[in-house]
């Protein structure tokens, strides 16, 4: 029986950059699948979404350690934790600074600062105020897709196909509830269901696919960058989990469901890591 690893190599070949490209396409496609779920699951409850996002957080949490931090230290830095941990710190710092774009985008979209919002005379470049938080949410999710694509590319660029596939599947699986959540937010603001579901997948692919290729190319050409790159991707992912996903799932009274989702996600990722590794 042909294994998943053998099948992937048959399709993508041995070139790590092409493998990164295929990995980026897979995770972007699964984001699209999640976005398209709104066509059949027309009104998912907040409880279900919080549980699904908790699951996504659990997958990312386990993947950051099993597929990025631990291999970065043990396999690619000769047991020296410093390069990988420096990368973790840089990844978290990058996302922290990049999140500063969201408040600036708020001003660009509304034409007002947050302190001015009580003034009804302030003009709105984006006339439908319901769209403002949705556009900011889309911007934030797009920003957070960046480390996911990079992580998949770095994993394949390392030459460890099994680890790359495990990470690709993990991030792809967690992209499904993420894509669904973004589509639901957009539809609740009045956007067309079919248009936005398609747009969500395109948005994800525009970010994740080129970054997967870039990650694979960078570490396959400059091998010493590998532990730093793996740490960077892990740090960015951990920042997203702690700063965005988990707090978001704990705001509407479904903390227990979200926590159980996290545990389920960790279990699934650990299973994938062991069976594919």
C-alpha positions as CSV (number, residue, x, y, z in Angstrom):
1,X,0.0,0.0,0.0
2,X,1.4,3.4,-1.0
3,X,2.0,5.7,2.0
4,X,1.0,9.4,2.1
5,X,4.7,10.3,2.0
6,X,5.3,8.2,-1.1
7,X,2.2,9.5,-2.8
8,X,3.2,13.1,-2.1
9,X,6.7,12.6,-3.5
10,X,5.3,11.0,-6.6
11,X,3.2,14.1,-7.2
12,X,5.6,16.8,-6.1
13,X,8.9,15.2,-6.9
14,X,12.1,15.6,-4.8
15,X,12.7,19.3,-5.2
16,X,11.9,21.0,-1.8
17,X,10.8,24.2,-3.5
18,X,8.2,22.4,-5.6
19,X,7.2,20.5,-2.5
20,X,6.8,23.8,-0.7
21,X,4.7,25.1,-3.6
22,X,2.4,22.0,-3.4
23,X,2.2,22.4,0.4
24,X,1.1,26.0,0.0
25,X,-1.5,25.1,-2.5
26,X,-2.9,22.4,-0.2
27,X,-3.3,24.7,2.8
28,X,-4.8,27.5,0.7
29,X,-7.2,25.0,-0.8
30,X,-8.3,23.8,2.6
31,X,-8.9,27.4,3.7
32,X,-11.1,27.7,0.6
33,X,-13.0,24.6,1.7
34,X,-13.6,26.1,5.1
35,X,-14.9,29.3,3.5
36,X,-17.2,27.4,1.1
37,X,-18.8,25.6,4.1
38,X,-21.1,28.6,4.5
39,X,-22.8,27.5,1.3
40,X,-24.1,24.4,3.0
41,X,-23.8,25.2,6.7
42,X,-25.7,28.4,6.5
43,X,-25.9,29.5,10.1
44,X,-23.2,27.9,12.3
45,X,-23.6,28.7,16.0
46,X,-21.1,30.7,18.0
47,X,-20.6,27.7,20.2
48,X,-19.6,25.5,17.2
49,X,-17.3,28.2,15.8
50,X,-15.6,28.7,19.2
51,X,-15.0,24.9,19.4
52,X,-13.7,24.8,15.9
53,X,-11.4,27.7,16.4
54,X,-10.2,26.1,19.7
55,X,-9.4,23.0,17.6
56,X,-7.4,25.1,15.2
57,X,-5.5,26.6,18.0
58,X,-4.6,23.2,19.5
59,X,-3.3,22.0,16.1
60,X,-1.1,25.0,15.7
61,X,0.1,24.8,19.3
62,X,1.3,21.3,19.0
63,X,2.7,21.8,15.5
64,X,4.8,24.8,16.6
65,X,6.7,22.5,19.0
66,X,6.7,19.1,17.3
67,X,7.3,20.3,13.7
68,X,9.2,23.5,14.2
69,X,10.9,24.2,17.6
70,X,12.0,20.7,18.5
71,X,13.3,19.7,15.1
72,X,14.9,23.2,14.8
73,X,16.9,22.6,17.9
74,X,17.7,18.9,17.7
75,X,18.1,18.2,14.0
76,X,19.2,21.5,12.5
77,X,21.1,23.3,15.2
78,X,23.0,20.4,16.6
79,X,21.2,20.6,20.0
80,X,22.0,24.3,20.4
81,X,18.7,25.9,21.4
82,X,19.9,29.5,20.8
83,X,19.3,29.9,17.0
84,X,15.8,28.4,17.1
85,X,14.8,30.4,20.3
86,X,16.1,33.6,18.7
87,X,13.9,32.8,15.8
88,X,10.9,32.3,18.1
89,X,11.5,35.7,19.7
90,X,11.8,37.4,16.3
91,X,8.7,35.7,15.0
92,X,6.6,36.9,18.0
93,X,8.1,40.4,17.7
94,X,7.3,40.6,14.0
95,X,3.6,39.7,14.6
96,X,3.4,42.1,17.5
97,X,4.7,44.9,15.3
98,X,2.6,43.8,12.3
99,X,-0.5,43.8,14.4
100,X,0.0,47.5,14.7
101,X,-1.2,47.8,11.1
102,X,-4.7,47.0,12.2
103,X,-5.3,50.2,14.2
104,X,-3.8,52.2,11.3
105,X,-6.0,50.4,8.9
106,X,-9.0,51.4,11.1
107,X,-8.1,55.0,10.5
108,X,-7.7,54.6,6.8
109,X,-11.1,52.8,6.5
110,X,-13.1,55.1,8.7
111,X,-11.3,58.4,8.4
112,X,-11.4,58.9,12.2
113,X,-9.4,57.9,15.2
114,X,-10.9,55.8,17.9
115,X,-11.3,58.8,20.1
116,X,-13.2,60.5,17.4
117,X,-15.8,57.7,16.9
118,X,-18.4,59.4,19.1
119,X,-18.6,62.3,16.6
120,X,-21.3,61.4,14.1
121,X,-20.2,64.3,11.8
122,X,-17.0,62.5,10.9
123,X,-17.0,61.2,7.4
124,X,-16.6,57.6,6.5
125,X,-14.5,56.6,3.5
126,X,-16.1,53.2,3.8
127,X,-19.8,54.1,4.0
128,X,-21.1,50.8,5.5
129,X,-19.8,50.9,9.1
130,X,-20.7,47.2,9.5
131,X,-18.0,46.4,7.1
132,X,-15.2,48.2,9.0
133,X,-14.7,45.5,11.7
134,X,-15.0,42.8,9.0
135,X,-12.3,44.3,6.8
136,X,-10.1,44.7,9.9
137,X,-10.7,41.0,10.7
138,X,-9.9,40.0,7.2
139,X,-6.7,42.0,7.4
140,X,-5.7,40.4,10.7
141,X,-6.4,36.9,9.4
142,X,-4.5,37.5,6.2
143,X,-1.6,38.7,8.3
144,X,-1.8,35.6,10.5
145,X,-1.8,33.4,7.4
146,X,1.7,34.5,6.7
147,X,3.5,32.4,9.3
148,X,1.4,29.4,8.3
149,X,2.6,29.5,4.7
150,X,6.1,30.2,5.8
151,X,6.1,27.3,8.3
152,X,5.1,24.8,5.6
153,X,7.7,26.1,3.2
154,X,10.4,25.9,5.8
155,X,9.5,22.4,6.8
156,X,9.7,21.1,3.2
157,X,12.9,23.2,2.6
158,X,14.6,21.4,5.4
159,X,14.4,18.2,3.4
160,X,12.3,16.3,6.0
161,X,9.3,15.4,3.8
162,X,7.5,13.5,6.6
163,X,7.7,16.5,8.9
164,X,6.6,18.8,6.0
165,X,3.6,16.7,5.3
166,X,2.6,16.5,8.9
167,X,2.8,20.3,9.2
168,X,1.0,20.8,5.9
169,X,-1.9,18.6,7.0
170,X,-2.1,20.2,10.4
171,X,-2.2,23.7,9.1
172,X,-4.5,22.7,6.3
173,X,-6.9,21.2,8.9
174,X,-6.9,24.2,11.1
175,X,-7.4,26.5,8.0
176,X,-10.9,25.0,7.6
177,X,-12.5,26.4,10.7
178,X,-10.5,29.6,10.2
179,X,-11.9,30.1,6.7
180,X,-15.4,29.3,7.9
181,X,-15.1,31.9,10.8
182,X,-14.0,34.7,8.4
183,X,-16.8,33.9,5.9
184,X,-19.4,33.9,8.7
185,X,-18.2,37.3,9.9
186,X,-18.3,38.8,6.4
187,X,-21.8,37.4,5.7
188,X,-23.1,38.7,9.0
189,X,-22.0,42.1,7.8
190,X,-24.1,41.8,4.7
191,X,-21.6,40.6,2.1
192,X,-22.7,38.1,-0.6
193,X,-22.3,34.5,0.6
194,X,-21.0,33.0,-2.6
195,X,-18.8,35.9,-3.5
196,X,-17.1,36.2,-0.1
197,X,-16.6,32.4,0.2
198,X,-14.6,32.4,-3.0
199,X,-12.8,35.6,-2.1
200,X,-11.6,34.1,1.2
201,X,-9.9,31.2,-0.5
202,X,-8.2,33.5,-3.0
203,X,-7.1,35.9,-0.2
204,X,-5.5,33.0,1.7
205,X,-3.8,31.6,-1.4
206,X,-2.3,35.0,-2.3
207,X,-0.5,35.0,1.0
208,X,0.2,31.4,1.9
209,X,1.4,30.0,-1.5
210,X,4.2,32.5,-2.2
211,X,5.4,32.4,1.4
212,X,5.5,28.6,1.3
213,X,7.7,28.8,-1.8
214,X,9.8,31.6,-0.3
215,X,10.3,29.6,2.9
216,X,11.4,26.5,1.1
217,X,13.7,28.4,-1.3
218,X,15.4,30.4,1.5
219,X,16.3,27.5,3.8
220,X,17.2,25.1,0.9
221,X,19.7,27.7,-0.4
222,X,21.0,29.1,2.9
223,X,21.0,26.0,5.2
224,X,22.3,27.9,8.3
225,X,19.0,29.9,8.3
226,X,17.0,26.8,8.9
227,X,16.8,26.8,12.7
228,X,16.2,30.6,12.8
229,X,13.4,30.2,10.1
230,X,11.7,27.3,12.0
231,X,11.8,29.3,15.2
232,X,10.5,32.4,13.5
233,X,7.5,30.5,12.0
234,X,6.8,28.9,15.4
235,X,7.0,32.1,17.3
236,X,4.6,33.8,14.9
237,X,2.2,31.0,15.2
238,X,2.4,30.9,19.0
239,X,1.7,34.7,19.0
240,X,-1.4,34.2,16.9
241,X,-2.7,31.5,19.2
242,X,-2.2,33.5,22.4
243,X,-3.0,36.9,21.2
244,X,-5.9,36.3,18.8
245,X,-7.5,32.8,18.7
246,X,-7.8,31.7,22.3
247,X,-9.0,35.2,23.6
248,X,-11.5,35.3,20.8
249,X,-13.0,31.9,21.8
250,X,-13.3,33.0,25.4
251,X,-15.5,36.0,25.0
252,X,-19.0,34.6,24.6
253,X,-19.4,32.0,27.3
254,X,-18.1,28.9,25.5
255,X,-14.7,28.7,27.1
256,X,-15.1,25.0,28.0
257,X,-16.0,24.0,24.4
258,X,-13.1,26.0,23.1
259,X,-10.7,24.4,25.6
260,X,-11.9,20.9,24.6
261,X,-11.4,21.9,21.0
262,X,-7.8,22.9,21.9
263,X,-7.2,19.5,23.5
264,X,-8.7,17.7,20.5
265,X,-6.4,19.7,18.1
266,X,-3.3,18.9,20.2
267,X,-4.2,15.2,20.1
268,X,-4.8,15.2,16.3
269,X,-1.5,17.0,15.6
270,X,0.5,14.6,17.9
271,X,-1.1,11.6,16.1
272,X,-0.2,13.0,12.7
273,X,3.4,13.8,13.9
274,X,3.9,10.3,15.2
275,X,2.3,8.3,12.4
276,X,3.9,10.4,9.6
277,X,7.3,10.7,11.4
